[in-house]
Amino acid sequence: MTKSDRILTVGAAQLGPIGLNESRPQVVDRLLSLLDKAHDR
């Protein structure tokens, strides 16, 4: 396999605005949920 034959898959998510009333765990959970949905695609 040459370097040009490699397949690279990248996952990314954009949360949008983070409310002042949202805790860090809530934001991380939302991000992980988006990444899980992307993985299922």
QUITAHU-V994311 format. One record per residue. RES is the residue in one letter. PHI is phi as a letter, one per 20 degrees, with the letter a starting at -180 (999 if undefined). OMEGA is omega in degrees with one decimal (none if undefined). NEAR is the number of other C-alpha atoms within 8 Angstrom. Layout:
res = {RES & RES}
phi = {PHI & PHI}
omega = {OMEGA & OMEGA}
near = {NEAR & NEAR}
This chain:
res = {M & T & K & S & D & R & I & L & T & V & G & A & A & Q & L & G & P & I & G & L & N & E & S & R & P & Q & V & V & D & R & L & L & S & L & L & D & K & A & H & D & R}
phi = {999 & e & g & f & e & f & d & c & d & d & d & b & b & d & f & n & f & d & f & f & e & e & e & g & g & f & f & f & f & f & f & f & f & f & f & f & f & f & f & f & f}
omega = {177.9 & -179.7 & -178.5 & 179.8 & -176.5 & 177.3 & -179.7 & 176.8 & -176.9 & 175.5 & 178.9 & 177.5 & 176.5 & -175.3 & -170.6 & -175.9 & 175.8 & -177.5 & 178.8 & -178.5 & 179.2 & 177.5 & 178.0 & 178.4 & 177.9 & -179.4 & 179.4 & 177.5 & 179.4 & 178.1 & 179.8 & 177.2 & 178.3 & 179.0 & 176.5 & 178.6 & 178.8 & -180.0 & -179.2 & -179.5 & none}
near = {4 & 5 & 5 & 4 & 6 & 7 & 4 & 4 & 4 & 4 & 7 & 6 & 7 & 5 & 7 & 4 & 4 & 7 & 5 & 4 & 4 & 8 & 6 & 6 & 6 & 8 & 10 & 8 & 8 & 9 & 11 & 8 & 8 & 9 & 11 & 8 & 8 & 9 & 7 & 5 & 4}
